[in-house]
Amino acid sequence: MPSDRAENAIRLLVAEDHPMVAVALDSAFELVEDIEIVERTGSVAETIAATART
């Protein structure tokens, strides 16, 4: 994930358990300049833990 994104970028946590959908979401959001994917999770437990970290 690029670190040169704008300071006011939207920080996004992608929570998706289906690998193909997760890849599609990553690809789509990477095209949007003002969105930074900060974490990717594949389960509810991972998502809860990730929200505590971000």
N, CA, C and O of each residue as an XYZ file, in Angstrom:
216
protein
N       0.840     -1.178      0.000
C       0.000      0.000      0.000
C       0.886      1.241      0.000
O       1.776      1.374      0.840
N       0.646      2.124     -0.918
C       1.482      3.324     -1.023
C       1.395      4.198      0.213
O       0.320      4.374      0.785
N       2.535      4.746      0.622
C       2.546      5.623      1.788
C       2.451      7.089      1.407
O       2.383      7.946      2.288
N       2.444      7.400      0.108
C       2.400      8.790     -0.340
C       0.975      9.278     -0.591
O       0.776     10.292     -1.261
N      -0.006      8.572     -0.064
C      -1.401      8.993     -0.228
C      -1.631     10.300      0.513
O      -0.898     10.641      1.441
N      -2.642     11.013      0.095
C      -2.982     12.285      0.735
C      -3.295     12.063      2.214
O      -3.843     11.031      2.601
N      -2.939     13.047      3.024
C      -3.193     12.935      4.463
C      -4.672     12.798      4.779
O      -5.031     12.206      5.796
N      -5.527     13.329      3.935
C      -6.965     13.263      4.195
C      -7.632     12.097      3.459
O      -8.843     12.115      3.237
N      -6.853     11.099      3.086
C      -7.405      9.939      2.394
C      -8.342      9.163      3.316
O      -8.197      9.186      4.538
N      -9.281      8.494      2.718
C     -10.166      7.598      3.452
C      -9.363      6.346      3.772
O      -8.796      5.718      2.878
N      -9.315      5.987      5.049
C      -8.606      4.785      5.481
C      -9.632      3.657      5.551
O     -10.623      3.757      6.275
N      -9.393      2.590      4.802
C     -10.387      1.538      4.624
C      -9.892      0.199      5.157
O      -8.759     -0.204      4.897
N     -10.744     -0.475      5.897
C     -10.498     -1.844      6.321
C     -11.404     -2.725      5.466
O     -12.627     -2.598      5.524
N     -10.817     -3.608      4.678
C     -11.589     -4.500      3.818
C     -11.825     -5.803      4.573
O     -10.882     -6.533      4.880
N     -13.080     -6.086      4.868
C     -13.459     -7.310      5.582
C     -14.255     -8.191      4.623
O     -15.417     -7.912      4.327
N     -13.622     -9.249      4.144
C     -14.263    -10.131      3.164
C     -13.685    -11.529      3.309
O     -12.466    -11.701      3.313
N     -14.551    -12.527      3.427
C     -14.069    -13.892      3.624
C     -13.919    -14.688      2.334
O     -13.336    -15.772      2.350
N     -14.419    -14.189      1.240
C     -14.282    -14.899     -0.035
C     -13.067    -14.347     -0.778
O     -13.053    -13.168     -1.134
N     -12.050    -15.170     -1.018
C     -10.797    -14.682     -1.612
C     -10.967    -13.946     -2.940
O     -10.314    -12.926     -3.162
N     -11.828    -14.441     -3.820
C     -11.993    -13.801     -5.124
C     -12.625    -12.413     -4.981
O     -12.230    -11.472     -5.670
N     -13.593    -12.295     -4.099
C     -14.234    -11.001     -3.862
C     -13.241    -10.043     -3.208
O     -13.212     -8.858     -3.541
N     -12.430    -10.548     -2.280
C     -11.424     -9.711     -1.618
C     -10.436     -9.143     -2.634
O     -10.082     -7.966     -2.562
N      -9.992     -9.964     -3.571
C      -9.066     -9.497     -4.614
C      -9.740     -8.438     -5.484
O      -9.120     -7.434     -5.832
N     -10.997     -8.658     -5.833
C     -11.725     -7.681     -6.650
C     -11.883     -6.356     -5.911
O     -11.709     -5.292     -6.505
N     -12.210     -6.410     -4.628
C     -12.334     -5.182     -3.838
C     -11.005     -4.450     -3.754
O     -10.949     -3.233     -3.933
N      -9.928     -5.191     -3.482
C      -8.593     -4.585     -3.442
C      -8.282     -3.878     -4.753
O      -7.828     -2.734     -4.760
N      -8.529     -4.564     -5.856
C      -8.233     -3.992     -7.173
C      -9.039     -2.727     -7.427
O      -8.513     -1.742     -7.946
N     -10.304     -2.756     -7.064
C     -11.157     -1.592     -7.289
C     -10.733     -0.413     -6.423
O     -10.629      0.709     -6.920
N     -10.490     -0.647     -5.148
C     -10.135      0.451     -4.249
C      -8.741      1.004     -4.508
O      -8.493      2.182     -4.251
N      -7.829      0.183     -5.009
C      -6.482      0.670     -5.319
C      -6.508      1.692     -6.462
O      -5.581      2.492     -6.590
N      -7.536      1.675     -7.274
C      -7.661      2.626     -8.383
C      -8.129      4.004     -7.928
O      -7.995      4.979     -8.668
N      -8.671      4.091     -6.731
C      -9.199      5.352     -6.212
C      -8.110      6.042     -5.403
O      -7.655      5.518     -4.386
N      -7.698      7.210     -5.855
C      -6.564      7.909     -5.251
C      -6.775      8.262     -3.787
O      -5.828      8.222     -3.002
N      -7.988      8.603     -3.410
C      -8.252      9.085     -2.052
C      -8.629      7.984     -1.067
O      -9.088      8.277      0.037
N      -8.441      6.725     -1.449
C      -8.734      5.615     -0.543
C      -7.452      4.834     -0.295
O      -6.746      4.455     -1.230
N      -7.164      4.600      0.984
C      -5.996      3.819      1.382
C      -6.474      2.578      2.133
O      -7.129      2.695      3.169
N      -6.155      1.408      1.627
C      -6.498      0.174      2.321
C      -5.466     -0.025      3.421
O      -4.280     -0.209      3.146
N      -5.918      0.014      4.659
C      -4.999     -0.090      5.793
C      -4.946     -1.495      6.375
O      -4.000     -1.840      7.083
N      -5.945     -2.298      6.084
C      -5.962     -3.664      6.615
C      -6.946     -4.494      5.807
O      -7.921     -3.978      5.261
N      -6.668     -5.803      5.742
C      -7.564     -6.750      5.086
C      -7.823     -7.892      6.066
O      -6.893     -8.414      6.681
N      -9.077     -8.271      6.206
C      -9.418     -9.364      7.118
C     -10.349    -10.338      6.417
O     -10.995    -10.003      5.424
N     -10.405    -11.561      6.960
C     -11.235    -12.577      6.346
C     -12.233    -13.222      7.286
O     -12.927    -14.165      6.906
N     -12.313    -12.721      8.516
C     -13.275    -13.282      9.468
C     -13.745    -12.186     10.423
O     -13.155    -11.108     10.508
N     -14.816    -12.496     11.129
C     -15.345    -11.536     12.101
C     -14.319    -11.276     13.200
O     -14.098    -10.128     13.584
N     -13.695    -12.333     13.704
C     -12.704    -12.175     14.773
C     -11.531    -11.310     14.313
O     -11.076    -10.438     15.053
N     -11.037    -11.549     13.088
C      -9.941    -10.734     12.551
C     -10.364     -9.278     12.407
O      -9.580     -8.371     12.688
N     -11.590     -9.054     11.974
C     -12.085     -7.694     11.774
C     -12.191     -6.950     13.099
O     -11.806     -5.784     13.187
N     -12.703     -7.608     14.120
C     -12.804     -6.976     15.441
C     -11.417     -6.616     15.960
O     -11.213     -5.517     16.475
N     -10.469     -7.531     15.828
C      -9.101     -7.262     16.276
C      -8.475     -6.129     15.471
O      -7.769     -5.289     16.029
N      -8.727     -6.099     14.170
C      -8.150     -5.067     13.304
C      -8.700     -3.687     13.632
O      -7.966     -2.701     13.572
N      -9.976     -3.601     13.977
C     -10.539     -2.288     14.305
C      -9.911     -1.732     15.570
O      -9.821     -0.515     15.730
N      -9.481     -2.592     16.458
C      -8.811     -2.136     17.676
C      -7.414     -1.598     17.366
O      -6.912     -0.729     18.079
N      -6.787     -2.110     16.309
C      -5.432     -1.686     15.940
C      -5.408     -0.425     15.084
O      -4.432      0.324     15.125
N      -6.456     -0.177     14.314
C      -6.419      0.933     13.348
C      -7.138      2.164     13.800
O      -7.175      3.158     13.076
